[in-house]
Amino acid sequence: MKGSLIKFLDEVGYEYNEKVLSREYEVSRLLKSREGNGKAQLFNIEDSELRSSGNVVDSRNKIIKALMAKDLEDAYRRLIESSSGGHNLKLVGSPILKEVEHGLKSLPFVKFYEKDGGLYLTSSVVISCFEGICNSSIHRIMLLNENEGVIRLVPRHLYYLYKKAIKKGVNLPISIIVGVHPAIILASSTSPSLGRFEIESASNILGSLEVYRSPIHGNPVPYASAFIAEGYITEREENEGPFVEAMGCYDKVRMQPILKVKRVYLKADEVSHVILPGGLEHKMLMGFPREANIWSSVSKIVPKVYGVRLTEASGGWLHAIVSIEKNHDGDGKNAILATFASHPSLKHIVVVDGDINIDDLGEVEWAIATRFQGKDDLVIINNARGSSLDPSSVNGNTTKIGIDATMPLGNRKKFEKAKIPD
């Protein structure tokens, strides 16, 4: 079954933890201690009606497998191209679903850190169709009770549909799915134009995708979804947060809409999903679609992009390293500008040559030390819109810096790295 999380876990390998974990801190301790070890984690959470998984795509190698790609460049291309052209959605009948007894409390809501505002659901994909426009995107939800939670909405497409519904005097109907193939989460993490349905993009990645009509709203839902909760985003608001974001800092408390759930169902042969806030998987799922955007944009202005990295220490969000081949000495600066344009949240960029290993920050520093002069190679953009994840920004505005640490084309021997022959 395409779109199945449990089948993906079988492909990448997982460790099964038999102990039933407390919702407070034990899940985050497990995921933090085992992230980056090459295997996903499968475990049980107290009072949750399905097994849960984590660290599902906490590395680029797992992302490549999730996108059914042959290498990293192919993964970028497949993700970029998934949002254009037709789609391979196949409408089928509903699977056998069981209605859960305790509503939202049956889902894998977890308290991850000591100052969290409450129990959080971090892998929820929210599907909404309103007035002919369908959207799929990922949103954290803070548990209030069995039937209510507070959803974090940033001003993107779901927020647009929500505001449109409220203006018409109705609540926005939504279907929340948890426990899906990571290609569906990656597609839902992209930002295509309004009206392009991210579930259709996921079907293009996977080759096809079976969907059924959700029990209450009739929204198209991937057949293999482990949990589905049907309800509405209401006009009522409540304080949401604190919550740990990708930088590992606490996001501020803000008023956010309350969602009200009517029914919650599960598919018994699937598994759920927990994403550790500030963990490697969180950073990969946020950053990888932006890496693909950067790769696509910079590829249009230079002969070759060897690699793109949104760095782990910057939350997979604020710092980029881009490795290129140049035709002209101005290409490094053009690559900086293209990178900023393709990911406006960026704060600092380093552009290097193809002989620099961008996964080795020592080599990147070496390139800055030997190939960069501030008076010639520094790009500074003052008072630009940045990211709210940067605690040093002022009302979201920041100073952006680009470092062109590439060799000048006319005198490359002077900058050549010494090698010891094999």
Secondary structure, DSSP 4 states (H G I P E B T S, - for coil): -TT-HHHHHHHH-EEEEEEEEPTBTHHHHHHHHHTTSSSEEEEEETT-SS-EEE-TT-SHHHHHHHTT-SSHHHHHHHHHHTTSS---EEE------EE-SSGGGGS--BB-STT-SS-EE-SPEEEEEETTEEEEEE--EEE-SSSEEEE---TTHHHHHHHHHHHTT-PEEEEEEES--HHHHHHHTS---TT--HHHHHHHHHS-EEEEE-TTT--EEETT-SEEEEEEEEEEEEEE--EE-TTSSEEPPEEEEEEEEEEEEE-TTS-EE---TTSHHHHHHHHHHHHHHHHHHHHTTSSEEEEEEE-GGGTTTSEEEEEEE-SSTTHHHHHHHHHHHH-TT--EEEEEETTS-TT-HHHHHHHHHHH--HHHHEEEEEEEE--TT-TTSBTTEEEEEEEEEPPPGGGGGGGPPP----
